[in-house]
Amino acid sequence: MTTEEERDRTLRWVERVAAFCVEEWGLPPITGRILGWLMICDPAEQSAGQIADVIQASRASLTSNMRFLTAIGLVKKVRRPGDRTAYHRIEDDAWQKVIQRKLESLSAFGEIADEGLAIAGGDERRAERIKAAHDSLTWLQDLATRHPLRR
């Protein structure tokens, strides 16, 4: 495979990551492209200029998305001794953080479902939809408890 073919294949993969992030998490495509690129790039640390060039993004858009990804702990800024450029890399535990946040949000909704069941009281018609959500969330929490994330 030629270098150009490898680059095209890599960029198609980055676009698949971006599409996933858009469809599953409602993130802007550029955010998904940044994550995709930072997962596959070599070296692992990339400057904002390098990332912008590869994913064909404006520096302003890249900067705001990078700030977001850094704030939520998926990307970290790295400095090299003697180099004034800031580099970015995906955190080693980024995906564990994503999954943990999802589980926590589902747990929070489980509490909301519990309250809904209390409000519905003995009215089975009102409670059955809430109970379906509650049971699904309980199943997922049990699964996560039995199979905790490990690195």
C-alpha positions in Angstrom: 0.0 0.0 0.0 1.4 3.4 -0.9 1.7 6.2 1.6 -1.1 8.1 -0.2 -3.4 5.1 0.1 -2.5 4.7 3.7 -3.3 8.3 4.4 -6.6 8.1 2.5 -7.5 4.9 4.5 -6.6 6.6 7.7 -8.7 9.7 6.9 -11.7 7.6 6.0 -11.4 5.9 9.4 -11.2 9.3 11.1 -14.4 10.3 9.2 -16.1 7.1 10.5 -15.2 8.1 14.1 -16.6 11.5 13.4 -19.8 10.1 12.1 -20.2 7.8 15.1 -19.6 10.8 17.5 -22.3 12.8 15.6 -24.9 10.0 15.4 -24.4 8.5 18.9 -23.4 11.5 21.0 -24.6 14.5 19.1 -21.1 16.0 18.9 -20.0 18.3 16.1 -18.2 16.5 13.3 -15.0 18.4 14.0 -15.0 17.0 17.6 -15.2 13.5 16.3 -12.5 14.2 13.7 -10.2 15.5 16.4 -10.8 12.4 18.6 -10.4 10.0 15.6 -7.1 11.7 14.5 -5.7 11.7 18.1 -6.4 8.0 18.4 -4.5 7.0 15.2 -1.9 9.7 14.6 1.8 9.2 15.0 3.3 10.7 17.0 0.6 10.6 19.6 1.1 14.3 20.4 0.0 16.8 17.8 0.0 20.6 17.6 -3.2 22.4 16.9 -1.7 23.4 13.5 -1.0 19.7 12.6 -4.5 18.6 13.6 -6.1 21.5 11.7 -4.2 20.7 8.6 -5.0 17.0 8.6 -8.7 17.3 9.4 -9.0 20.5 7.3 -10.5 22.6 10.1 -10.1 26.3 10.9 -7.8 27.1 13.8 -10.7 29.0 15.6 -13.0 26.0 15.4 -10.3 23.6 16.3 -9.3 25.7 19.3 -12.8 25.9 20.8 -13.3 22.1 20.3 -9.9 21.3 21.7 -10.8 23.5 24.8 -14.0 21.5 25.2 -12.3 18.1 24.9 -9.6 19.2 27.4 -12.2 20.5 29.8 -14.1 17.1 29.8 -10.8 15.2 30.3 -10.6 13.3 27.0 -7.6 15.3 25.6 -4.7 16.7 27.4 -2.2 19.5 26.5 1.4 18.4 26.5 4.5 20.6 26.5 8.0 19.5 25.4 11.1 20.9 27.0 12.5 23.8 25.0 9.5 23.9 22.6 7.0 26.7 22.9 4.3 24.8 20.9 1.5 23.1 22.8 0.7 19.6 21.7 -2.4 17.6 22.4 -2.9 13.9 22.9 -5.9 11.7 23.8 -5.9 10.7 27.4 -5.0 7.1 28.0 -8.3 6.5 29.9 -10.5 8.7 27.6 -12.9 5.9 26.6 -13.2 4.7 30.2 -14.2 8.2 31.2 -16.8 8.3 28.4 -18.3 5.0 29.4 -18.2 5.9 33.1 -20.0 9.2 32.4 -22.7 7.3 30.5 -23.2 4.9 33.3 -23.4 7.7 35.8 -26.0 9.5 33.7 -28.1 6.3 33.4 -27.8 5.9 37.1 -29.2 9.4 37.6 -32.1 8.6 35.3 -32.7 5.5 37.4 -33.3 7.8 40.3 -35.8 9.8 38.2 -37.5 6.5 37.2 -37.8 5.5 40.9 -39.5 8.8 41.7 -41.9 8.3 38.7 -42.8 4.9 40.0 -43.6 6.4 43.4 -45.8 9.1 41.7 -47.6 6.5 39.6 -48.3 4.5 42.8 -50.4 1.4 42.1 -51.7 2.5 38.7 -50.2 -0.2 36.5 -51.0 1.6 33.2 -49.0 4.6 34.3 -46.2 2.7 35.9 -45.5 0.1 33.1 -43.6 2.5 30.8 -41.5 3.8 33.7 -40.9 0.3 35.0 -39.6 -0.8 31.5 -37.0 2.1 31.7 -36.2 1.3 35.3 -35.7 -2.4 34.6 -33.5 -1.7 31.7 -31.3 0.7 33.7 -31.1 -1.7 36.6 -30.0 -4.5 34.2 -27.3 -2.2 32.8 -26.1 -1.2 36.2 -25.9 -4.8 37.3 -23.9 -5.7 34.2 -21.5 -2.8 34.9 -21.1 -3.9 38.5 -20.3 -7.5 37.5 -17.9 -6.4 34.7 -16.2 -3.2 35.8 -14.0 -1.3 33.4 -10.3 -2.2 33.7 -7.2 -0.9 32.0 
